[in-house]
């Protein structure tokens, strides 16, 4: 994997703030942008994507595409960005390789859409020369979940309530390729 051109870390304290950050980032997204979301279950990947959808002005109802693999949310003529890109939301959790990603034919939608791939790391990098890698970590029992999960004893129960969407999160953004040569202003403001 190539090295990121830049890295920015943003802390959010609620699910609403995660959603709002996604909505704000949508303002700088363009057709053809590829976003790769990584994070454990409950980290806020879908909440962040719902914010993106709102900011892009796509049809409401962004939910995880876990069982269908791909959901396309069309841009609305009366939405926030009339004529803007559609949102293609992919869940690559069950896909084991880049070849399986190719089978779902994202190349046909990428030029006119913003494509968000949950669990896509090491599976979708071949789709574009540029990508925005977004890694979400949920605080677990007062500790960043990335640290907690690395130190957890196999089979141990982590100390957090999966129904509590308002636990703090750390979101790490990494820009790869010429499209992301500069850090978007929204991330500079929130870093």
WOVEN-V870703 format. One record per helix or strand. SS is the DSSP state (A for helix, B for strand). FROM is the first residue (numbers start at 1). LEN is the number of residues. Records with the same first field share a line. If there is no record, write none. Layout:
# WOVEN-V870703
SS=FROM-LEN ; FROM-LEN
This chain:
# WOVEN-V870703
B=6-7 ; 34-5 ; 58-1 ; 70-4 ; 75-1 ; 86-6 ; 113-6 ; 131-10 ; 143-2 ; 169-8
A=15-12 ; 45-12 ; 98-6 ; 107-4 ; 125-3 ; 145-7 ; 178-3 ; 185-6
